[in-house]
Amino acid sequence: MDKVRRSAPGDRLRRGGAGGEGAAGAAGLRRGAGGEAGVEGGAGLGAVGEAAADGLGGAEARARQGAKALDTDFPEEDKFDRLGGRPRARRGPTAFLTVQEGCDKFCAFCVVPYTRGAEVSRPAEKVLAEARDLVERGVREITLLGQNVNAYHGAGTDGDWGLARLIRELAAIDGLDRLRYTTSHPNDMEDDLIAAHGEVPELMPYLHLPVQSGSDRVLKAMNRKHTAEGYLRLIDRIRAARPDILMSGDFIVGFPGETEADFEDTLALVREVGYGQCYSFKYSPRPGTPAAERAHVAEEVKAERLARLQALLAEQQEAAQQAMVGKSVGVLFEKAGRMPGQLVGKSDHLQAVHVEAPETLLGRIARVDITAAAPNSLAGRLSAK
């Protein structure tokens, strides 16, 4: 079936829905134990049980037609109508900006197509206007959000724009120094988006690209519509465009029907990719999804496999952290640290960095020489150059 991609004509904000700055800012990005939908949640998840009672077939049919599977929305309001006349408060240096909602992929473990509906992209000018407003209020880095953000196809001045075109236009905004996006699907990593990673300096060298499993048999059962080999070759193309990119991903262990051989395929894929950061979970059923009706892997088996996977991922993350020692990196300082005279910020690769620095650097980017690494953060000193 052709993908359903449509722009939201009025750019409506649904009160109580997830995917906006509040949900993402409070917890980084919400990731349930079963899926990759980085900004799922909110009102829609509260009615998942009704989806099962309603019948999966009817819910899926309505979602594929572009409608919500359930009536989970509060009354709609235009998010920009309320801006007029309000004081424009200063912001911190980083912000999340929702550009896309919904998903057409129908992965067997995921509730998003049934609760959030078909893929909907905000008009490009709406996104650009909000980005300009954020920059005027002090934001230096914007992370573009969507349940399947790289499927973005919003109405532009000369036809639909893909995510790569949107990124290039955002990068031209004076004062916007950094761009990121999450969460993505491998099947929507188009050539122009891969090229943007090597051609747009403002697009940071960090990419969260979930694969979920390294077994083709499991990927098929998940309805992922790609293979492990296809994912690996995609990683090769991305790294050819941006050799220093740090890769992140999601993995589900113990998906219904997963064998030890399937799990070993996942470990093999992880070893070949070499992740700098990852999220991994035991499979847990989501009511109303196809996988929930299948025979489950024993909990003790899932727990043992997850421990082995996380040990490997922790080893890779530590190696990525240690590899930064001795390098000079850009750091956007966001807040005061726990120690007197210390500031904390994020590197280009989204690593937390602790530095002794004056408060005048808050909200600014400075070069830092990395002197030490821990599993989840780096330490450094301001570069003399």
Secondary structure, DSSP 8 states (H G I E B T S, - for coil): ----EEE-TT-EEETTBSSSHHHHHHHSSB--TT---TB--BGGGGGHHHHHHH-HHHHHHHHHTTS-SS-----EEETTTTTTTS------SEEEEE-EE--S---TT--HHHHT-SEEE--HHHHHHHHHHHHHTT--EEEEE-TTGGG-EEEETTEEEEHHHHHHHHHTSTT--EEEEE---GGG--HHHHHHHHH-TTB-SEEE---B-S-HHHHHHHT--S-HHHHHHHHHHHHHH-TT-EEEEEEEES-TT--HHHHHHHHHHHHHH--SEEEEEE----TTSGGGGS----HHHHHHHHHHHHHHHHHHHHHHHHTTTT-EEEEEEEEE-SSTTEEEEEETTS-EEEEE--GGGTT-EEEEEEEEE-SSEEEEEE---
